């Protein structure tokens, strides 16, 4: 090999290494941004944003594939926090995703419950307890208010009620971006 060929190969190798480092740094930056975005989301796992859970929505935002205004449980405060983190403009909540509401939890009418377990299977945070052919109940401290338990209920015995904060429910984790 001549000196020019060797030098050319070294330059190409250095360029490939630099490109790989930029790609790797970009991947790390996106992963870190995803974690920070996910920490701002309310973790209701409600799917109203169009994603199967909060984490995939956070990933889509970090990759620039989703707008920041698709989380009704996060509401305006969540949109503002995401805008501050991502540097994007604050937008109104996308009405196609639902509307912002005060926190609510599921309440099962235990007299009407037939114990079908369909609500248990639908709950993404395991806040419903019960067994087949036995009435079910909701652990309100764990319920995120996602409403995913309502559609599968064949007897319509689940209602969403306002979250009452009292001594029993004070242990419920706070939404990370709430002021």
N, C-alpha and C positions, 0 to 999 in steps of 0.2 A: 504494500500500500504506500502510496505517496503521502507526503506531509499534508498536501491539500485535501486529499480524500479523508485522511484521519481527522483533520481539523473540521471538515464538513460534517463528518459523522458525530463528532463531539458537539458541534453546534446544534445539530438535529436532536441529539440525545438531551441536551440541556433544554431545548425548546419543549420537548415532550415532557420532561420532568416538571418544568414550570407550568405547563398546561394541566398536568395531573394535580399539582399542588393547588392551583386555582380552583379546579373542580372539587377537590377534597375540602378545601376551605369553604366553598359555597355550600356543599352538602352539610358541613358542620354548622354553618350559620343558619341554614334553613331548619335543621333539627333543633337548634337552640331557640329560634324564633317560634317554632311549633310548640315547644314546651311552654314558652311564655304566653303565647296566645291561649293554649289549652288551660293554663292556670287562670286566665281571665274569664273563661266561659263558665256558666253556672253548673255544669255537670249534671243537667237534668236528663240527658240522653234521650230527649223527646222526639228527635228526628224532624222537627218542624223546619229546620234549616235545609232539609233535603239530603242530609247525610245520615248514616246509620247511628251516629253517636257524636259526642262533642269532639273527640280526638280527630276523626277524619275531617270534620269541618275545620278544625285548627290547621291541619296539614294543608287543606285546600287554600286557606287564607295565606299561609306562609309561602306557598308556591305561586301565589297570585292568581289562583284559579277560581276563587270565590270572593264575593263582596263581603264586607264586614257587617252588613245590616240584616242578617237573616236569622237572628236569635231572639225570638219574642221573650223567653224567660229572662234574658240578659237586659232587654229593653234599651232605653236611651243611654242609661249609665254604662251598659256593656259596650254599646256602639262607640261611645266617647272614649272608653278605655282602650278599645281595639284601635281606634283612629290614632290615639296618642302613641301607642306602641308601634304601629305599622307605618305611621306617617301619611296615612290616607285621609281623605276628607270625611268629616262626619256626614252621614246620610240619615234620612228618616228610616225607620224600620220598614222593611219590605212587607207590604200588606198581604202578599201572597203566602207569607209564612205564618200569619196570625197577628194577634195584637198583644201588646204588653198588658199584663194584669198583675195585681198583687199576688204574692205567693199563695198557692193553694195546695191542698193535699187530697188524696182519695179517701172516701169514706164508704164503707160497704154496709148496706142494709143487711144486717146479719139474719134477720127474720126471712128475708127474701132469697138469700144466698142458697144455692143448691149444691155447692161444693164441687163444681165442675173442674176446678184448677186452671181454667183458661187464663184467668187474670194473673195467677202466679207465674205461669209460663211467659206472659207478656211483659211482666215487670222487669226492667233492665237493672234495677238496683236491689232486688230481692226484699222489698219492703212489705210484701204480702205473705202472711203465714196462714196455714191451714192444711187440710189433707182432703183427699178425694171423698166426696159425699159428706163432708163435714164443713160447717160454715167457716168462712175466712175472715180475717181482719187485717187492717193496715197498721204497720208500725209507723206512726206519723212522723217520728223523729228521723226516719230514713227515707220517707216518701219525698220525691223531688217534684211531684206535681206534673209529670210528663203526660199524663192522660192516656198512655198506651194500654192501660188495663181496661179502659171503657169499651172500645169496639168489640173485643172478643167475648164480653159478658153476654150470655144468651138470655138472661132474665132482667137485664138493665137495672142491677141493684147497686151500681157504683156511681157515686156523685162526687164532684169536686167541690170542696168547701174551703173557705178562707183559712189560711194558717193562723191559728191563734197562738201567740207567744205568751206562755205563762211559765211557771216554775218547772212543770213537767217537760216542756219543750225547749227550755233554754239550752239544752245540750246539742240541739240541732246545729250543724256546721253553718257558718255564715257564708254568703256568697262572697267570693274573694275580692270583688271590685266594689262592693257596697261601701258607701261612706257613712 
